[in-house]
Amino acid sequence: MGGNLMARAVLHSSGCAGLVCWHFRLWNSTFASRQSALRNGCMEELPLDFAAVDIDSLVLLIADMLERLIAHNDLVPLLPESLTRFHSRSAPGISVLDYLRRIVRYTNVEKSCLLITLRYIDQICTRMPLFTLSTLTCHRFIIASITVSSKGLCDTFCTNSLYAKVGGISVPELNILEREFLEIIDWRLMCTRDILQEYYVNLVRTHSSGRFFVVGSSGGSISSDSDVEMDAAQSRPSTPAGRNRGSTILIDSALVNPDVSRRPTIEQNMAFAALQQSHVDEE
C-alpha cells in the first residue's frame, strides 16, 4: 500500500531509496557533530532492526527529528486556510521528548506505532500541503496518531479515555481528532515494514548529536558518513525549502504543491481570529 507513495516521494540510487532534500540538509547539519563524536569516542551502536532497538532510544531519535522539523516549520507564517483541528491556541508546556516518554510510560505503545507517526506526517502533508507540524499541532497530532495506529495495528490497545488523559486533552476532543485524522489519511493506516525500517535508519543517520550508528549483519556500518550515501547525496542538487513552505520527513517538500487558490472556510477564519485574540490577551 505504501510502496507507490514511496516510489513517488523518495529518490532512488542504484535500486536503493536515497535520502531526499530534508534528510540531506539534516545530514549536512549533523556531519560536524558526527565527526566530533568519532574523535571523542562517543559513538553509540544501535541494532540494525528497529524492532530490536530499546524503545527509549527510539523515542530519542523520533523526538530529535520532530523538534528540528518543528523549529523549521515554526518559521512558516500561519494563515487562516492552514488551520486544522490539530492546532492549539498556544504551545503545550511539555517538550516533544517528554510527551513521547509519557505516552510510552502510560500506554505501552508499540515501536511500530511510534515510527509510523512519521509516515503519517508525510501522508498528511501530501494530502494537505498547507498543513505543517509545528509547536501548535505536534502534540495533538502525536496523540491522535498513537490512538489510531494502536487500534489499527495492535492486538491490544487502550481506551480513548486513557489516551486522552495521557495526551492532556478531553475525550470528546480526542474523538474529533481521531475522526479527522482517519479522514485525512483516507483510512490508510497500514505501512510496509521496509518503509518503517527506512524511517528508522534515516533517524539514526540524521540525529543531531551524530553519535548513533547501526551495523549491518555483514559488518558494514550504516551511518551518515557512509561513502555510498555521501556520493548519492552529492550527485543530487540541493533544494532547501523556503521559509514559506513546511518540511516533511522523507517526502521532498519540493514535490508537495500547495493549493494557493484555496480560500479559508468560515470555521477556519473564526478559529484564526480566536487564535490571534488569545495571543493579544496573553500580551
C-alpha positions as CSV (number, residue, x, y, z in Angstrom):
1,M,0.0,0.0,0.0
2,G,2.8,2.4,0.9
3,G,5.1,1.3,-2.0
4,N,3.7,3.6,-4.7
5,L,3.9,6.7,-2.5
6,M,7.4,5.9,-1.5
7,A,8.4,5.4,-5.2
8,R,7.0,8.9,-5.9
9,A,8.3,10.5,-2.8
10,V,11.8,9.1,-2.4
11,L,14.7,9.5,-4.9
12,H,16.3,6.2,-5.8
13,S,20.0,5.4,-6.4
14,S,21.3,2.0,-7.6
15,G,18.0,0.5,-6.7
16,C,18.1,1.7,-3.1
17,A,15.9,4.5,-1.7
18,G,18.1,7.6,-1.2
19,L,17.7,10.5,1.2
20,V,15.6,13.4,-0.1
21,C,16.3,17.1,0.4
22,W,15.2,17.3,4.1
23,H,17.4,14.4,5.1
24,F,20.2,15.8,3.0
25,R,20.0,19.1,4.8
26,L,20.0,17.3,8.2
27,W,23.0,15.2,7.0
28,N,24.9,18.5,6.4
29,S,23.8,19.9,9.8
30,T,24.9,16.8,11.7
31,F,28.1,16.0,9.9
32,A,30.3,18.1,12.3
33,S,28.6,16.6,15.3
34,R,29.3,13.1,14.0
35,Q,33.0,13.9,13.3
36,S,33.3,15.3,16.9
37,A,31.7,12.1,18.3
38,L,34.1,10.0,16.4
39,R,37.1,11.9,17.7
40,N,35.8,11.7,21.3
41,G,34.9,8.1,21.1
42,C,31.2,8.8,21.9
43,M,29.6,6.8,19.2
44,E,26.8,4.5,20.3
45,E,25.8,1.4,18.3
46,L,22.1,0.6,17.8
47,P,20.5,-2.6,16.5
48,L,20.1,-2.7,12.7
49,D,16.4,-3.8,13.1
50,F,14.1,-1.1,14.5
51,A,12.1,-3.9,16.4
52,A,15.3,-4.7,18.4
53,V,16.1,-1.1,19.5
54,D,15.4,0.0,23.0
55,I,12.2,2.0,23.0
56,D,13.7,5.0,24.8
57,S,16.4,5.2,22.2
58,L,13.7,5.1,19.5
59,V,11.9,7.9,21.4
60,L,15.1,10.0,21.5
61,L,15.6,9.6,17.7
62,I,12.0,10.5,16.9
63,A,11.8,13.4,19.2
64,D,15.1,14.8,17.8
65,M,13.7,14.7,14.3
66,L,10.3,16.2,15.2
67,E,11.9,19.0,17.3
68,R,14.1,20.1,14.4
69,L,11.2,19.7,11.9
70,I,9.0,21.9,14.2
71,A,11.8,24.5,14.5
72,H,11.9,24.8,10.8
73,N,8.1,24.8,10.3
74,D,7.5,27.4,13.1
75,L,9.2,29.9,10.7
76,V,6.3,29.4,8.2
77,P,3.6,32.1,8.7
78,L,0.3,30.8,10.0
79,L,-2.6,31.5,7.6
80,P,-6.3,31.1,8.2
81,E,-6.6,28.4,5.5
82,S,-3.8,26.3,7.1
83,L,-5.7,25.9,10.4
84,T,-6.8,22.4,11.3
85,R,-8.3,20.7,14.3
86,F,-4.8,19.8,15.3
87,H,-4.0,23.4,16.1
88,S,-3.8,24.5,19.7
89,R,-4.3,28.1,20.8
90,S,-0.9,28.0,22.5
91,A,2.0,25.7,22.6
92,P,1.8,23.0,25.3
93,G,4.2,23.3,28.2
94,I,5.8,19.9,27.6
95,S,8.6,19.1,25.2
96,V,8.1,16.5,22.4
97,L,10.6,14.2,24.1
98,D,8.8,14.3,27.5
99,Y,5.4,13.9,25.7
100,L,6.5,10.8,23.9
101,R,8.0,9.4,27.0
102,R,4.8,10.0,28.9
103,I,2.8,8.1,26.2
104,V,5.3,5.2,26.3
105,R,5.1,5.0,30.0
106,Y,1.3,5.0,30.4
107,T,0.1,3.3,27.2
108,N,2.8,0.7,26.4
109,V,2.7,1.8,22.8
110,E,4.5,-0.4,20.4
111,K,7.6,0.7,18.5
112,S,5.9,0.4,15.1
113,C,3.2,2.8,16.2
114,L,5.8,5.3,17.2
115,L,7.7,5.0,13.9
116,I,4.6,5.1,11.7
117,T,3.7,8.5,13.2
118,L,6.5,9.8,10.9
119,R,4.9,8.1,7.9
120,Y,1.5,9.6,8.8
121,I,3.1,13.1,8.8
122,D,4.3,12.5,5.3
123,Q,0.9,11.1,4.2
124,I,-1.0,14.1,5.6
125,C,1.4,16.7,4.2
126,T,1.0,15.1,0.8
127,R,-2.8,15.2,1.0
128,M,-2.9,18.6,2.9
129,P,0.1,20.6,1.6
130,L,-0.8,23.6,3.8
131,F,-0.5,21.5,7.0
132,T,2.7,21.8,8.9
133,L,3.9,20.0,12.1
134,S,4.6,22.9,14.5
135,T,4.6,23.7,18.1
136,L,0.8,24.3,17.8
137,T,0.0,21.0,16.1
138,C,2.6,18.4,17.1
139,H,1.3,17.2,20.4
140,R,-2.3,16.8,19.3
141,F,-1.1,15.1,16.1
142,I,1.0,12.7,18.1
143,I,-1.7,11.5,20.4
144,A,-4.2,11.2,17.6
145,S,-1.6,9.2,15.6
146,I,-0.8,6.8,18.5
147,T,-4.5,6.3,19.1
148,V,-5.5,5.3,15.6
149,S,-2.3,3.3,14.9
150,S,-2.6,1.3,18.1
151,K,-6.2,0.5,17.3
152,G,-5.5,-0.4,13.7
153,L,-2.2,-2.3,14.0
154,C,-2.1,-3.8,17.5
155,D,-3.9,-6.7,19.1
156,T,-4.3,-4.8,22.4
157,F,-4.7,-1.1,22.9
158,C,-6.0,1.4,25.5
159,T,-9.4,3.2,25.7
160,N,-9.8,6.7,24.4
161,S,-10.3,7.9,28.0
162,L,-6.8,6.8,28.8
163,Y,-5.2,8.1,25.6
164,A,-7.0,11.5,26.2
165,K,-5.8,11.6,29.8
166,V,-2.2,10.8,28.9
167,G,-2.4,13.3,26.0
168,G,-3.7,16.1,28.1
169,I,-7.0,16.6,26.1
170,S,-10.6,15.7,26.7
171,V,-12.2,12.5,25.4
172,P,-14.6,14.4,23.0
173,E,-11.7,16.3,21.7
174,L,-9.7,13.1,21.0
175,N,-12.8,11.6,19.4
176,I,-12.9,14.5,17.0
177,L,-9.2,14.4,16.3
178,E,-9.4,10.6,15.7
179,R,-12.1,11.0,13.1
180,E,-10.4,13.9,11.4
181,F,-7.1,12.0,11.3
182,L,-8.7,8.9,9.7
183,E,-10.5,11.0,7.1
184,I,-7.3,12.9,6.1
185,I,-5.2,9.8,5.6
186,D,-8.2,8.1,3.8
187,W,-8.1,5.3,6.4
188,R,-4.7,4.2,5.0
189,L,-3.3,3.0,8.3
190,M,-1.1,0.2,7.0
191,C,2.6,0.6,6.1
192,T,5.2,-1.9,5.0
193,R,7.9,-3.0,7.4
194,D,10.6,-1.9,4.9
195,I,9.3,1.6,4.9
196,L,9.3,1.8,8.7
197,Q,12.9,0.4,8.6
198,E,13.9,3.1,6.3
199,Y,12.5,5.8,8.6
200,Y,14.4,4.2,11.5
201,V,17.7,4.1,9.6
202,N,17.3,7.7,8.5
203,L,16.6,8.8,12.1
204,V,19.9,7.2,13.1
205,R,21.8,8.9,10.2
206,T,20.5,12.4,10.9
207,H,20.4,12.6,14.7
208,S,21.7,16.0,15.8
209,S,24.3,14.6,18.2
210,G,25.8,12.4,15.4
211,R,26.6,9.8,17.9
212,F,24.3,6.9,16.8
213,F,25.1,4.3,14.2
214,V,23.9,0.9,13.2
215,V,26.0,-2.0,11.9
216,G,24.7,-4.4,9.3
217,S,24.8,-8.2,9.6
218,S,27.8,-8.2,7.2
219,G,29.7,-5.9,9.4
220,G,29.3,-2.8,7.3
221,S,28.5,0.4,9.2
222,I,25.3,2.3,8.3
223,S,25.7,5.9,9.3
224,S,25.5,9.3,7.9
225,D,29.2,9.3,6.9
226,S,28.7,6.4,4.5
227,D,30.6,6.9,1.3
228,V,27.8,5.4,-0.7
229,E,25.2,7.8,0.8
230,M,27.6,10.7,0.5
231,D,28.2,10.1,-3.2
232,A,24.5,9.7,-3.8
233,A,23.6,12.8,-2.0
234,Q,26.3,14.9,-3.8
235,S,25.0,13.7,-7.2
236,R,21.6,15.4,-6.4
237,P,21.0,19.1,-6.4
238,S,20.3,20.6,-3.0
239,T,17.0,22.4,-2.9
240,P,16.4,23.9,0.5
241,A,12.8,24.7,1.3
242,G,11.8,28.3,1.6
243,R,10.6,29.7,4.8
244,N,7.1,29.9,3.5
245,R,6.9,26.1,3.0
246,G,6.8,23.4,5.7
247,S,9.1,20.4,5.7
248,T,8.1,16.8,5.8
249,I,10.2,13.7,6.9
250,L,11.0,11.5,3.9
251,I,8.9,13.2,1.3
252,D,10.6,16.1,-0.6
253,S,8.8,19.3,0.3
254,A,9.5,20.5,-3.3
255,L,7.2,17.7,-4.5
256,V,4.3,19.0,-2.5
257,N,2.5,21.7,-4.3
258,P,0.3,23.9,-2.0
259,D,-3.1,24.8,-3.4
260,V,-2.6,28.5,-3.1
261,S,-6.1,29.2,-4.6
262,R,-7.9,27.5,-1.7
263,R,-9.7,30.0,0.5
264,P,-10.2,29.6,4.2
265,T,-13.6,28.3,5.4
266,I,-15.7,30.3,7.8
267,E,-14.7,27.9,10.6
268,Q,-11.0,28.5,9.8
269,N,-11.5,32.3,9.8
270,M,-13.3,32.1,13.2
271,A,-10.6,29.9,14.6
272,F,-7.8,32.1,13.3
273,A,-9.5,35.2,14.8
274,A,-9.8,33.4,18.2
275,L,-6.1,32.3,18.0
276,Q,-5.0,35.9,17.3
277,Q,-7.2,37.2,20.1
278,S,-5.7,34.7,22.6
279,H,-2.2,35.9,21.7
280,V,-3.4,39.5,22.3
281,D,-4.9,38.6,25.7
282,E,-1.6,36.9,26.7
283,E,0.3,40.0,26.0
